[in-house]
Amino acid sequence: MPVDPSDTASPPAGGPRRVPWKGAFPGVAAVLVLFLAASSAPSPLYVIYQQQWQFTAWVLTVVFALYVFGLLGSLLVVGALSDHLGRRPVLAAAIGLEVVALVLFLVAGDVLVLSAARVLQGIATGAAATTLSATLVDLEPSHARGRAGVVTSVAPLTGLALGALGSGVLVEFGPAQTRLVYALLLGGMVLAAVVVALIPETSLRRPGAVASLRPRVAMPAYLRADIVPVVPAMVAGWALAGMYLSLGPSVAAELLGLHNHLVGGVVVTLLTGAGALAVSLLRSRPASSLLAPSSATLGLGTLISLAGLAEDLLWLAAAGTLVAGLGFGASVLATFGTFARVAKPHERSAVFALANIIGYLGNSVPAMLGGIAVTALGLRTATVIYALAIVAITFSALVLRLNQVRVKRRTAMVPCG
């Protein structure tokens, strides 16, 4: 999840004292994983909804995109609200909104209710993600500096993987296919509320809450040379994730003949789980060193998956997904690490707002276009076009990065004076 809690790295001077509870930090980390798991839980169910309610693929991807738009709007509008109202009130509101969304999922009988649930879930997840990230920084143990950054990097992709896999297991082997997972998540949100009630408040109330709701987006001119080359890599990675989270289970069922609903969860888990592994293994590497390799790996994995689909080879498609997932995780580190490196502290919030816009538009708009293409051209043709487009974008990202390195080397060789 591309959020930047660095602007809220510590409670204000004279702020409330922390209650010494050893479970506070891991408890907040678990809540972050839970929110992201809930967000991916519907993915294996989309095929069932589509069969039951008889809607087209483009409608399916619009439902997916509505979540992303809700999430993006929430990140931009309420991202800094907990700095003014306190962490716990914002988290309590996010949990309450998530509970309403899960209840709507439980009673959903048509696309309209499903869409409303996804929008509310997106808003709740956006508010929770930024606030939980800031809370983790606040609660970071003094003897383990940097742990919060590791958790906020690894937890989102881990949550997406666990949510999709757990949902697939429950849909395939449990009762009440379209309801059990949401009932369990409701129970999880009750536990999350308990955690929030137990953790100390780490941010003192201060004025400016209304003003903080105004989105701040910026790309200073002097940053363009660093930021523009990473945009294609961001778009390619998040577009691939959007495809897997929305159409991945349908591709597995219709093109590979895998009608076991667990497979729908495994498809998403292979991509996001490999991404989480890459983030965990490469988190200490400089972002600049990951830009070119991540683009190359993402494109290669996509091509391998496409070859697996073309030849109806499940193992090849799965291997390609793992490779693409590693590239996706490395790309997340490289791209958002670049934003964090080049932006000055006073402009970081606005620059990260821009990063969120790029990432989540890349996540949703291509998925919607893919859904329209599926309706017009068929699933196989649309999948091939989508995959080749991602490969082309990753190639452009690789070329831009290599050109950027070449220009910097040439500049460094020019003698001064």
Secondary structure, 3 states (H helix, E strand, C coil): CCCCHHHHCCCCCCCCCCCCCCCHHHHHHHHHHHHHHHHHCCHHHHHHHHHHHCCCHHHHHHHHHHHHHHHHHHHHHHCCCHHHHCHHHHHHHHHHHHHHHHHHHHHCCCHHHHHHHHHHHHHHHHHHHHHHHHHHHHHCCCCCCCHHHHHHHHHHHHHHHHHHHHHHHHHHHCCCCCCHHHHHHHHHHHHHHHHHHHCCCCCCCCCCHHHHCCCCCCCCHHHHHHHHHHHHHHHHHHHHHHHHHHHHHHHHHHCCCCCCHHHHHHHHHHHHHHHHHHHHHHCCCCHHHHHHHHHHHHHHHHHHHHHHHHCCCHHHHHHHHHHHHHHHHHHHHHHHHHHHHHCCHHHHHHHHHHHHHHHHHHHHHHHHHHHHHHHHHCHHHHHHHHHHHHHHHHHHHHHHHHHHHHHHHHHHHCCCC
